[in-house]
């Protein structure tokens, strides 16, 4: 949920595989503006396939926006 454009909390649900906890990914998003560019800069060093197998940051951002 975003209030005033800032992510206050987030949770991910689905049927997929990953090696890391999705709560870690969510923690990296809390406090950021729900804006493609800001999220991209904050998350560009992550290997998304660690959280959701075969997911890229590009794919992730396309799902959000």
C-alpha positions as CSV (number, residue, x, y, z in Angstrom):
1,X,0.0,0.0,0.0
2,X,1.3,3.4,-0.9
3,X,0.3,6.6,0.9
4,X,1.2,9.9,-0.6
5,X,3.2,7.9,-3.2
6,X,5.4,6.3,-0.5
7,X,5.3,2.6,0.0
8,X,4.3,1.9,3.6
9,X,4.0,-1.9,3.4
10,X,4.1,-4.6,0.8
11,X,3.6,-8.3,0.5
12,X,4.1,-10.8,-2.3
13,X,2.0,-13.9,-2.8
14,X,2.1,-16.6,-5.5
15,X,3.0,-20.0,-6.6
16,X,6.7,-19.8,-7.4
17,X,10.2,-20.8,-6.3
18,X,13.0,-18.8,-4.8
19,X,15.9,-19.1,-2.5
20,X,15.4,-15.9,-0.4
21,X,12.6,-14.7,1.7
22,X,10.2,-12.3,-0.2
23,X,9.9,-10.2,3.0
24,X,13.6,-9.1,2.4
25,X,12.6,-7.8,-1.0
26,X,9.6,-6.0,0.5
27,X,11.8,-4.4,3.2
28,X,13.9,-2.9,0.4
29,X,10.8,-1.2,-1.0
30,X,9.3,0.3,2.1
31,X,9.9,4.0,2.3
32,X,10.5,4.5,-1.4
33,X,8.3,6.5,-3.7
34,X,6.1,4.2,-5.9
35,X,7.8,5.4,-9.0
36,X,9.5,3.3,-11.6
37,X,12.8,5.2,-11.7
38,X,13.2,5.3,-7.9
39,X,12.5,1.6,-7.5
40,X,14.8,0.7,-10.4
41,X,17.7,2.7,-8.8
42,X,17.1,1.1,-5.4
43,X,16.9,-2.4,-6.7
44,X,19.2,-2.6,-9.7
45,X,21.9,-4.5,-7.8
46,X,19.5,-7.3,-6.7
47,X,19.4,-10.7,-8.4
48,X,15.6,-11.1,-8.5
49,X,15.9,-14.8,-9.5
50,X,17.1,-15.3,-5.9
51,X,13.6,-14.2,-4.7
52,X,11.5,-15.5,-7.6
53,X,13.1,-18.0,-9.9
54,X,13.8,-16.6,-13.3
55,X,12.5,-13.1,-12.6
56,X,14.4,-10.1,-13.7
57,X,14.2,-6.5,-12.4
58,X,12.7,-5.5,-15.7
59,X,10.0,-8.1,-15.4
60,X,9.3,-7.1,-11.8
61,X,8.9,-3.4,-12.7
62,X,6.6,-4.3,-15.6
63,X,4.4,-6.2,-13.2
64,X,4.2,-3.1,-10.9
65,X,3.7,-0.5,-13.6
